Amino acid sequence: MYDEQVIVRPPSEANSFLLPVTLGCSHNKCTFCGTYTGIKFRIRPLEDIKRDIDKVAEHYSWSMRRVFLENGDALICPQRRLVEVLKYLNQKFPKLHRIGTYATPRSALIKSVGELKELNQLGLKIAYLGVETGDEELLQKINKGASYDEIVEAGRKLKQAGITLSVTLILGLGGIEGSKQHALGTARILTDLDPDFAGALTLMLVPGTPLHKEWEEGKFTIISPFQSLEELKLMIENSSFSKCFFTANHASNYLPIKARLPEQKAEMLKLINEVLTSKDMSRLRPEFIRAL
């Protein structure tokens, strides 16, 4: 019935029960993203969601510890629907420890802090917010659907509600032309958000997307592997965190890195500088094994 369903989840949700609450993405207009192309966004009927929960609970009722609400933005669901889903999950999985979801800036902004706190009390412990960049001009160009200030407000609301904030950013999103502006703007928004977790991916063009078309027409120039490290270096040098686990070890990245910031900031920058100075391609992930 749900053959359009695309399974996309954060790496940290590898062992979670992936529960489809929505299909597609509520925004689905970002120029770089082709994940939900051709999929009309909709919220699944409550009875279907409960049926999926019942099936899993038959075998894993007392062992299930984590649930991730699929698809692109389950947080956009009406509050009453989400509350019912979370209550049912807690009823069926007595040992449930954490529920997670993707969030768009819009979905976090339309809910009050009180509503977000209600969801947190029912088990919503982590939200993954796609930030992508802190460059205001680039946010408009990629059709993110949110301004710098709106993204910061959304992230702060989630944290205020007690929900762990995990953000993603994309190295190379501004191309060669906008590389420095993208890096410095992203450093600024990371500082303003002060997330609990931050993950850097490296841009991989997806055929059929507007950004891929720009590249074909010569309007966008992809950065080199070492230029992506220059961006990462600028972001880390110019951002500050109170307590953040920062990763750049996604399969799309050329140099897998993870560090606790600010404690390991110097160590992280030292590694990046060593690779940049050496220009040794053997220290980078080969192009043929990179993945989205």
C-alpha positions as CSV (number, residue, x, y, z in Angstrom):
1,M,0.0,0.0,0.0
2,Y,2.9,2.3,0.8
3,D,5.2,1.5,-2.1
4,E,6.2,5.1,-2.4
5,Q,7.8,4.9,1.1
6,V,11.5,5.9,1.0
7,I,13.6,4.6,4.0
8,V,15.8,7.4,5.1
9,R,17.2,7.6,8.7
10,P,20.1,9.1,10.6
11,P,23.0,6.8,11.2
12,S,22.4,6.9,14.9
13,E,18.9,5.3,14.4
14,A,20.3,2.2,12.8
15,N,18.9,-0.1,15.5
16,S,15.6,1.8,15.9
17,F,12.1,0.7,14.9
18,L,11.5,2.8,11.8
19,L,7.8,3.8,12.0
20,P,6.3,5.6,8.9
21,V,4.1,8.4,10.3
22,T,4.2,10.6,7.1
23,L,5.1,9.8,3.5
24,G,7.5,12.2,1.8
25,C,8.7,15.6,2.9
26,S,6.4,18.5,3.8
27,H,8.7,21.0,2.1
28,N,10.4,18.9,-0.7
29,K,11.6,21.9,-2.6
30,C,15.4,22.1,-1.7
31,T,17.3,22.3,-4.9
32,F,19.9,19.7,-3.9
33,C,17.6,17.0,-2.7
34,G,16.1,14.2,-4.8
35,T,15.1,11.9,-1.9
36,Y,11.4,12.4,-2.2
37,T,11.0,13.2,-5.9
38,G,7.6,12.2,-7.2
39,I,6.2,11.4,-3.7
40,K,3.2,13.4,-2.7
41,F,3.5,14.4,1.0
42,R,0.8,13.0,3.3
43,I,0.2,12.0,6.8
44,R,-0.7,8.3,7.3
45,P,-4.0,7.3,8.8
46,L,-3.8,6.7,12.5
47,E,-5.2,3.2,12.2
48,D,-2.4,2.2,9.8
49,I,0.3,3.6,12.1
50,K,-1.2,1.6,15.0
51,R,-1.3,-1.5,12.8
52,D,2.4,-1.2,12.1
53,I,3.1,-0.7,15.8
54,D,1.0,-3.8,16.7
55,K,2.9,-6.0,14.3
56,V,6.3,-5.1,15.7
57,A,5.0,-5.3,19.3
58,E,4.0,-8.9,18.8
59,H,7.6,-9.9,18.8
60,Y,9.5,-7.0,20.4
61,S,7.2,-5.5,23.0
62,W,9.6,-5.7,25.9
63,S,12.9,-5.3,24.0
64,M,12.2,-2.3,21.9
65,R,14.2,0.7,23.2
66,R,14.2,3.2,20.3
67,V,11.7,4.3,17.7
68,F,12.4,6.7,14.8
69,L,9.4,8.4,13.2
70,E,9.6,8.3,9.4
71,N,9.5,9.9,6.8
72,G,10.9,13.4,6.0
73,D,9.2,15.4,8.7
74,A,6.9,13.6,11.1
75,L,6.9,16.6,13.4
76,I,4.7,18.5,11.0
77,C,1.8,16.2,12.1
78,P,-1.0,17.9,14.1
79,Q,-0.3,17.8,17.8
80,R,-3.2,15.6,18.7
81,R,-2.1,13.0,16.1
82,L,1.4,12.9,17.3
83,V,0.4,12.7,21.0
84,E,-1.8,9.7,20.1
85,V,1.1,8.0,18.3
86,L,3.5,8.6,21.1
87,K,1.1,7.4,23.8
88,Y,0.4,4.2,21.8
89,L,4.1,3.6,21.4
90,N,4.6,3.9,25.1
91,Q,1.7,1.6,25.7
92,K,3.0,-1.1,23.4
93,F,6.7,-0.8,24.3
94,P,7.1,-0.5,28.1
95,K,10.9,-0.3,27.9
96,L,10.9,2.4,25.3
97,H,13.8,4.8,26.0
98,R,13.9,7.2,23.1
99,I,11.8,8.4,20.1
100,G,13.4,10.5,17.4
101,T,12.2,12.4,14.3
102,Y,13.4,14.6,11.5
103,A,12.2,18.2,11.7
104,T,12.0,21.0,9.3
105,P,12.3,24.6,10.6
106,R,8.7,25.1,9.8
107,S,7.4,22.1,11.7
108,A,9.2,23.2,14.8
109,L,8.1,26.8,14.4
110,I,4.4,26.1,14.1
111,K,4.4,24.2,17.5
112,S,4.5,26.1,20.8
113,V,7.2,25.3,23.3
114,G,4.5,23.9,25.4
115,E,3.5,21.4,22.7
116,L,7.1,20.4,22.1
117,K,7.5,19.9,25.9
118,E,4.4,17.6,25.8
119,L,6.0,15.5,23.1
120,N,9.2,15.4,25.0
121,Q,7.5,14.1,28.1
122,L,5.9,11.4,26.0
123,G,9.3,10.2,24.8
124,L,10.4,12.5,21.9
125,K,14.0,12.9,23.0
126,I,15.8,13.9,19.8
127,A,15.1,15.9,16.6
128,Y,17.3,16.0,13.5
129,L,17.1,19.5,12.0
130,G,18.5,20.0,8.5
131,V,20.4,23.3,8.6
132,E,22.6,22.8,5.5
133,T,24.1,26.3,5.6
134,G,24.1,29.6,7.6
135,D,24.6,31.7,4.5
136,E,21.4,33.7,4.2
137,E,21.8,34.2,0.4
138,L,22.5,30.5,-0.1
139,L,19.5,29.5,2.0
140,Q,17.3,31.4,-0.5
141,K,19.2,30.0,-3.5
142,I,18.7,26.4,-2.4
143,N,15.0,27.1,-1.6
144,K,15.4,25.9,2.0
145,G,12.0,27.5,2.9
146,A,13.4,29.2,6.1
147,S,15.6,32.1,6.9
148,Y,18.7,32.2,9.1
149,D,16.7,33.6,12.0
150,E,13.9,31.1,11.5
151,I,16.3,28.2,11.6
152,V,17.9,29.5,14.8
153,E,14.5,30.0,16.4
154,A,13.4,26.5,15.5
155,G,16.5,25.0,17.0
156,R,16.3,27.0,20.2
157,K,12.6,26.1,20.6
158,L,13.4,22.4,20.4
159,K,16.2,22.7,23.0
160,Q,14.0,24.8,25.2
161,A,11.5,22.0,25.2
162,G,14.2,19.6,26.4
163,I,14.6,17.8,23.0
164,T,18.2,17.0,22.0
165,L,19.1,18.9,18.9
166,S,21.1,17.2,16.1
167,V,21.8,19.3,13.0
168,T,23.2,18.6,9.6
169,L,25.2,20.8,7.3
170,I,26.5,20.2,3.7
171,L,30.0,20.9,2.7
172,G,30.3,22.2,-0.9
173,L,26.7,23.5,-1.1
174,G,27.8,26.9,-2.2
175,G,30.2,25.6,-4.9
176,I,33.6,27.1,-5.4
177,E,32.0,30.5,-6.0
178,G,30.3,30.7,-2.6
179,S,32.6,28.4,-0.6
180,K,34.0,30.9,1.9
181,Q,30.7,32.7,2.5
182,H,29.0,29.3,3.1
183,A,31.6,28.2,5.5
184,L,31.7,31.3,7.6
185,G,27.9,31.7,7.6
186,T,27.5,28.1,8.7
187,A,30.0,28.6,11.5
188,R,27.9,31.5,12.7
189,I,24.6,29.6,12.7
190,L,26.3,26.6,14.5
191,T,27.4,29.0,17.2
192,D,23.9,30.5,17.5
193,L,22.2,27.1,17.6
194,D,24.8,25.5,19.9
195,P,23.5,22.0,19.0
196,D,24.1,18.8,21.0
197,F,25.1,17.0,17.8
198,A,26.3,18.3,14.5
199,G,27.0,16.3,11.3
200,A,28.7,17.5,8.2
201,L,27.9,15.8,4.9
202,T,29.6,16.5,1.6
203,L,27.5,17.5,-1.4
204,M,26.8,14.8,-4.0
205,L,24.8,16.0,-6.9
206,V,21.6,14.0,-7.6
207,P,20.5,13.8,-11.2
208,G,17.2,15.4,-11.8
209,T,17.5,18.0,-9.1
210,P,17.7,21.8,-9.9
211,L,21.2,22.0,-8.5
212,H,22.4,19.1,-10.8
213,K,20.9,21.0,-13.7
214,E,22.8,24.2,-12.7
215,W,26.0,22.1,-12.7
216,E,25.2,20.8,-16.2
217,E,24.6,24.3,-17.5
218,G,27.9,25.5,-16.0
219,K,26.3,27.7,-13.4
220,F,27.6,25.7,-10.4
221,T,31.1,24.4,-9.9
222,I,31.7,21.5,-7.5
223,I,34.5,21.9,-4.9
224,S,37.4,19.5,-4.8
225,P,38.0,17.1,-2.0
226,F,40.6,19.3,-0.4
227,Q,38.4,22.4,-0.8
228,S,35.7,20.6,1.2
229,L,38.3,20.2,4.0
230,E,39.1,23.9,3.7
231,E,35.4,24.6,4.3
232,L,35.3,22.2,7.2
233,K,38.4,23.9,8.7
234,L,36.8,27.4,8.4
235,M,33.6,26.1,10.0
236,I,35.3,24.6,13.0
237,E,37.8,27.5,13.5
238,N,35.0,30.1,13.5
239,S,32.3,28.3,15.5
240,S,32.0,27.8,19.2
241,F,30.0,25.2,21.2
242,S,29.2,24.6,24.8
243,K,29.0,20.8,24.3
244,C,28.7,19.2,20.9
245,F,29.6,15.9,19.4
246,F,30.7,16.9,15.9
247,T,31.0,14.3,13.1
248,A,32.1,14.4,9.4
249,N,32.1,10.6,9.0
250,H,29.1,10.2,6.7
251,A,29.8,8.0,3.7
252,S,29.8,11.2,1.5
253,N,32.8,12.7,3.3
254,Y,36.3,12.5,2.1
255,L,38.0,12.5,5.5
256,P,36.1,10.7,8.3
257,I,36.3,12.8,11.5
258,K,34.5,12.9,14.8
259,A,35.3,15.0,17.9
260,R,33.8,16.4,21.1
261,L,33.8,20.1,20.9
262,P,35.2,22.3,22.3
263,E,37.5,19.8,24.1
264,Q,39.0,18.2,20.9
265,K,38.9,21.3,18.6
266,A,42.6,21.7,18.4
267,E,43.1,18.0,17.7
268,M,40.5,18.1,15.0
269,L,42.0,21.1,13.3
270,K,45.5,19.6,13.5
271,L,44.3,16.5,11.6
272,I,42.6,18.6,8.9
273,N,45.7,20.8,8.5
274,E,48.0,17.8,8.2
275,V,45.9,16.4,5.4
276,L,45.6,19.8,3.7
277,T,49.4,20.3,3.9
278,S,50.2,16.8,2.6
279,K,47.7,16.9,-0.3
280,D,47.9,13.1,0.0
281,M,44.9,11.7,-1.8
282,S,45.5,8.3,-0.2
283,R,44.3,9.7,3.1
284,L,40.9,10.6,1.6
285,R,38.0,8.3,0.9
286,P,38.1,7.3,-2.8
287,E,35.4,8.7,-5.0
288,F,34.0,5.3,-6.0
289,I,33.0,4.4,-2.5
290,R,31.4,7.6,-1.5
291,A,27.7,7.4,-1.1
292,L,24.7,9.6,-0.3
